[in-house]
Amino acid sequence: MTESNGASDGYPVSDLPTPDPSYGPGDAIGIQLDALGSNDEPRHDAGIMTAYNFASPANRRATGPLERFTTMVRSHRYRPLIDFDDEATGPVERDGNYATQRVTVTGHGGRTVTYEFAVSLQASGRFHGCWQTDGVRVVGPAESSRNDPF
């Protein structure tokens, strides 16, 4: 895969949604959820690739390249986000250039998991002025005290 600007590092994945300054934090999260909910449309793993396109630079440093990111999203922890059956989103909670939103998905077999997406407004770089995902963590009884990169 090549970037739409001709670079060869594979980011962003061409022909799939990317961050845009017109998107608010809820839009950025919603685009990823829509894509993950129909992961193989318009092509295999397009949803995961769209989530990768929305990953912040720090997130990509921790989770990339794309092949490693894909393996992580397919892990037991994040698998319910792929082709989920139902979703319920909480309010976007914004604090300046940072925002979070809780999302509960019901996956195949009825497994329900709540995630918290953490996004930030980028101050520089290719997607200056765009909301990108810094991390996604599972929330609930075994809640982690940190944001897992995603």
C-alpha positions in Angstrom: 0.0 0.0 0.0 1.1 3.5 -0.6 0.1 6.9 0.7 -2.1 9.1 -1.4 0.8 11.6 -1.5 3.2 9.0 -2.9 5.2 8.1 0.2 6.0 4.5 0.7 5.5 4.0 4.5 1.9 2.9 4.0 0.3 5.7 6.0 -2.3 6.8 5.5 -3.8 3.9 3.7 -5.1 5.4 0.4 -8.7 5.4 -0.6 -10.1 5.1 2.9 -11.3 7.8 5.3 -8.6 9.9 6.9 -8.8 12.7 9.6 -10.2 16.0 8.4 -10.3 19.4 10.2 -14.1 19.5 9.7 -14.6 16.4 11.9 -15.2 16.9 15.6 -14.0 14.3 18.1 -17.3 12.3 18.0 -17.1 12.3 14.2 -13.6 10.9 14.2 -14.6 8.1 16.6 -17.9 7.5 14.7 -16.1 7.1 11.4 -13.8 4.4 12.9 -16.8 2.6 14.5 -18.7 2.6 11.2 -15.7 1.2 9.4 -14.9 -1.4 12.0 -18.5 -2.5 12.2 -18.3 -3.5 8.5 -14.6 -4.3 8.5 -14.3 -5.9 5.1 -16.2 -3.2 3.2 -15.1 -2.0 0.6 -12.2 -4.5 0.9 -10.6 -6.9 3.3 -9.7 -5.2 6.7 -10.7 -1.7 5.4 -12.2 -1.0 8.9 -8.9 -1.8 10.6 -7.0 0.3 8.0 -9.4 3.2 8.6 -8.7 3.0 12.4 -5.0 3.0 11.6 -5.5 6.2 9.5 -7.0 7.9 12.5 -4.3 6.7 14.9 -2.3 9.7 16.3 1.5 9.7 15.6 2.3 8.6 19.2 -0.3 5.8 18.8 1.2 4.6 15.5 4.7 4.6 17.1 3.4 2.3 19.8 1.3 0.0 17.6 2.5 0.3 14.0 3.3 -0.6 11.4 -0.1 -1.6 9.9 0.5 -5.3 10.1 1.2 -5.1 13.8 -1.7 -2.8 14.3 -4.0 -5.3 12.5 -2.8 -8.2 14.7 -3.5 -6.1 17.8 -7.0 -5.2 16.7 -7.7 -8.9 16.0 -6.6 -9.8 19.5 -9.1 -11.0 22.1 -9.1 -7.6 23.7 -10.3 -5.7 20.6 -11.9 -8.4 18.5 -15.4 -7.4 19.5 -15.0 -4.1 17.6 -14.7 -6.0 14.3 -18.0 -6.6 12.6 -19.9 -6.0 15.9 -23.7 -6.6 15.9 -24.8 -3.6 18.0 -23.3 -0.4 19.5 -24.2 2.2 22.1 -22.2 5.4 22.4 -22.0 7.6 25.4 -21.5 11.4 25.2 -18.2 12.9 24.0 -16.5 14.4 27.0 -14.2 17.2 25.9 -11.5 19.0 27.9 -9.7 21.4 25.6 -7.8 19.6 22.9 -8.6 16.1 24.4 -11.8 14.1 24.4 -13.1 10.7 25.4 -16.1 8.7 24.5 -17.3 5.4 25.8 -18.7 2.9 23.3 -20.3 -0.4 24.1 -20.4 -3.0 21.4 -22.0 -6.4 21.3 -20.1 -8.8 19.2 -20.8 -12.2 17.7 -22.0 -14.6 20.3 -23.4 -11.8 22.5 -20.1 -10.7 24.0 -20.5 -7.1 25.2 -17.5 -4.9 25.8 -17.2 -1.2 26.7 -14.3 0.7 25.3 -13.2 4.3 25.9 -11.7 6.1 22.9 -9.3 8.9 23.8 -8.6 11.4 21.0 -6.7 14.6 20.8 -6.6 17.6 18.4 -3.3 17.5 16.6 -1.2 20.7 16.9 1.2 19.9 14.1 2.1 17.5 11.4 0.2 16.2 8.4 -3.2 16.2 10.2 -2.8 19.5 12.0 -6.2 20.6 13.4 -7.6 17.0 13.2 -8.8 14.7 15.9 -6.8 11.5 16.1 -7.0 8.5 18.4 -4.4 8.3 21.1 -5.7 5.1 22.7 -8.6 2.8 23.2 -9.0 0.9 26.5 -11.4 -1.6 27.8 -13.4 -0.2 30.8 -15.4 -2.1 33.4 -14.7 -4.1 36.5 -11.0 -4.7 35.5 -10.6 -1.1 34.3 -7.0 -0.2 33.4 -5.5 3.1 34.6 -3.9 3.8 31.3 -4.9 4.2 27.7 -3.9 1.3 25.6 -2.6 2.4 22.2 -4.9 1.5 19.4 
